[in-house]
């Protein structure tokens, strides 16, 4: 186990296992590290590059050293046969999930706009691009008349987009390049509409061996995060997103090389939150204060059968505490002869000499308690809080 320079992008653990040391002989003025360790997080097993760098170094690299500006060999513009097919296939995957042709769509890391052009050719017209390379942005504006903006994934989006929200955000082969994934996801979420979706596609680390090319091909200067389907969904899940569709595929990188990729479609996970909110509202409607009001007004003596969590919640959040409680009853011997709010807890035998009202406060066993009271032939008034 080694203390790492870069904490795990998924779980923020600072310890990892070194799997390989990768080095490069870089071109002049390249801001990226000339070597790094490929490590596996000891906590969540995510594999990534332990680079001694910052997000700013990578922003500078993509702004000034971008390899995506060439119309001859770059990917992202659809100018080579393989890249054209890749972008067409990706557009097909995306269009399956965008029924509304007027949806506001943003491609982050759009390169030369090839993916957006595929969408435009299929009558999607509300299209936007964010790209760090000035040359790529100029190309998209002049060649395709796209709403293209120059900027990094961690820039002030309010300044760039003036508060605009998007229905669909695309990050195709971007996350593998990002040093600060946490800030990136927070920033992207600020652009997403409440019902918006995010499409993320990355190289699939689980397929590196099956799509072997040359030694250490997948450990390059730029790819510093090595996702598979599980780790990608784990990352987004820690930031409040849930996967709603996913898939694996092999991309034709050249005539003889296949490149493994995995994609997942995410949405903000509001299901649990909404369910909890409904539960809270239902609980508010059943606070039992109406039932207790007569007992409080009359000053009747009462006992509360049940000294568990339900009773303790009621004492704190309802009018139960205002009742004239003589003692609590519980069959749990560990609770008996102890006190709640200076009122003693007794065994059920204490009911033998009590003629007041019995308030049953048990989340799970109210029916059984009522049956026991009747079987013991107590004729006290019984009120059930449940």
Phi, psi and omega in degrees: 000135184234140172285126189261155176285325182246121179290159182301128181295342181265306187249358176069016176290143185260003183244144180207169175256126179283123180261330185192146173253122182248134179230160183218153166257106191271159174287164183300141175067011176291124185279355185274158180295147179273356176200158174199162174266136169274121188234160174241127180297133181286347182262311184244357176073008178297139181257130182204173180269125178274073186276144174266078185205188178222168176298327180297323177298318180288323175300316180296319180298312184288338177281324188247343183237023186300134176265006185263011183267344182280129177279354182270316189233350187283162172258157178106348180250348182070025184267351173248154183304315181294318181291324178299317179292320179301313182292324177295317179295319179295318177300320178299317178300317184290317184296336176299340186245009177232091181285328184276114181292344180263007179300141176279116186243130179239126175256113180265126187077049190282354184054242182257015170086014184299323181291318179294326178296321176300320178291321179297322179292343177256024171073023167266121188241350181266068193246140181223152179227142171236127187209132182288335183279121179298321180298317179295319180297316178299319180298313181297321180292314185282318186278320188244355181059039180272155173281084186252136182234140176272131178170163178264170183290346181246015175287173176285102184291331177298322179291323182283313189253000174055044176080005181294140176250148184244147180274337184209123179242132183248131171229088183261112181058054178238315188298333179292344183265348194269127177286309185258085183288327181298308179296325179299312183294320177299318181293318180295319181300329180294342180267348190271135174293164184302328181253015184287166181230153178237128176255121179238126175236135182218163170301143183262105183298334180291348181251005182303315184292322180290333179249049181298137180243283175223167182307127173061027182304321185278355176258081181253184183296326191266324186276100186248002176230128185245092185272152158238183184300318182295311185291327177295316180289328177295316178302308183291328178296326179291348180247019172087021178248154175233146180281134178242349175196151180199165179190163176241152179201162172249129181263140175280103182277328176202187182300332186240000188237129173254142185239124184281139179218157176224142178228152177216141175258128184241154168223160178297130184278089179259359184298309180296316181298313181297320179296320179294319179298319177296321179296319179297316179297319178295322179295321179298326181285350182236049182276354174071004182297325180295319180295324185278343188300319181296320180294320180294315182297318183282339183073017181304142171289140180213161170236156179245117177271112183127118181235031181263199184297322181300312179297319181294325175293316180297320179297328182271332191236004177227188179273007182304324183295338181278351179287159181275073186279123179274319177193166175258155177237137174205140181279350179284112183298334179290339179267335185296143181072010171258177188232146167237120180054042179067015178248129187286151175256127182239171175279166179301340180299337182293346180286346185301326183249019182248131183245002182278196183278138176257118176262117180267117181234084179220127183292325189248333192239027181301316182297318180294322180294316179300317179297321179294320178299315181290322178297328179276004174062034171277134181253023179296153170296136181240129174240129183256125173252105183195000000 
